[in-house]
Amino acid sequence: MKKTIGRIDKADFPELGLSAIAVKIDTGAYTSSIHCQNVKEEAGVLKCDFLDKEHPAYDGKEFSFKDYKIKNVKSSNGTVQTRYMIQTKLILFGEEHDIQLTLSDREEMKFPVLLGRKFLNKKFIVDSGLTNLSFKQQQKNEY
């Protein structure tokens, strides 16, 4: 059964060591992405810096990935960009999901993570009038 998710929420990325990261639900985007800069390949290892001003402990945290792909992604303005893509785990509503994320400079964007249709499909129904349903459920379960 599909869960209802609002237009924004907070998710955990256990393999990346990130908790309560703001995510924007975007049914107009096909792929999901995470805000990184200084993306580079060194000796078969992909490295980048995660950026999130809301989390000073994570802002600028370096990630390294041995398993990654390169993918062409069409942005909302119609331009095609070549991006790196990684696979990791995401936790929403207390459930762990596999997710593919493209590494993107989202500096002009409010949210460091964008969840697109490929991830949302068959798992969630989006209600744009609601926010932080998973995060609120997690907080309620902690008390």
N, C-alpha and C positions, 0 to 999 in steps of 0.2 A: 504494500500500500504506500502511495506517495505521501510525503509529509509536506505541509504548507510551510513555506519560507517567505520572509518579507523581503523588501527591497535592499536592506542592508542587514548585516549580522556580524558576529565575531566567531572566528574559527581557530582551532589549534592545528599546528603542523608538527606532530611529534618528531618526525625524522629530521626536521630542520631546527628543532629546539625552540619553536615559536608558540606562544600562547596568547589567546584573546586578540588575534589580529583582525582588524576591521576588513570586511569583505563587502564588495558591492555585487549584487545580483544583477546580471545584465543579459536578458533574453535576446537582445539584439546582437550580442557577440557570440560567435561559435566557440572559440577557444577561451580558455581561462589563462590569466597571466598574473605574474608577481613582479613587483617593482624592484628592479636591480639596476645597478650601474657598475661601471668598470668591468664589464663582461669580457673575459679573455680565455683563450685556450693555452695551456702550458703543458707540454709533454703528455697529451692525451687526457688532461684533466681540465674541466671547465670550472672557472672561478668567477665569482661575482660578489658584489656587496649589496646586501639587503638594506633598503631604506624605509624607515617608518618613524617620523618625528614624534608620533604619539607614544612610542616605546623607546626611550633613550637607551635601555639595556640592549635592544636589538638593532638600533639605528647604526648602520655601517658594519653590521656583522658579516663576516666573509663566509660564503658557502663554497664548497668544492664538490663537484660531481664527476664521477668516472663514467656514469651511464647517462648519455644525453643524445639528442637528435637535433637536426637542423630542419626547420620547417618554414615555408612561405606562408605569411599571414596577411590577409587583406584587412587594413584598418578601416575605421568608420568613415574616413574621408576618401576611401577607394584606392589608396596607395598600397602597394604590396611591399611588405618588409620581410627580410629573412631574419628569423629569430631562432635562438636556441630553445629547446624544449626539454624539460626534465619530468620525471615521474616521482611522485612522493605520496604521502598519506595526509589526509585532512580529516579532522573530527568536527562533525556537526550533529547536534541532538544526541550526543553521547555515542555516536556510531562512527567507526573508522571507514573511510572511503579511499580508494585509489584515485589520484587525480594527475592529469598532465597539465603542466603550467609552462607557458612560454615566458622567457625572461624579457622584460620590457621596461624601458625607462618611462615610468608613469609620474614623473616629477610634477607635471601640470595637473595631475589628477588628485582627488581628495582621498581615495582609498588605495592602499598598497596592493590589494588583491582584487581581481575581477573574476567572478565565476560566470562562465559562459554556458551556452546551451548544451554543448557536448557533455559537460559534467552534470548539469541539472536534469537532463532528459531521463525520464523513467524513474527518477528519485524524488523530485520535488514539484510542487505546484507553487507558483509565485503569486503572492498577494501584495501588490505594490503599496497598499495602505498600511502594511504592518512592518515592524522593524525588530531586530534582535531577538527573534523567537527562540533560537537555539541557545543564545547566551543567557536569556532570562530563565530558560528551563534549567540550564547548568547551575546558575546561581541558586535557584530554588532547591535543587537537589543537594547542594553543598550545605544547606542549613537544616 
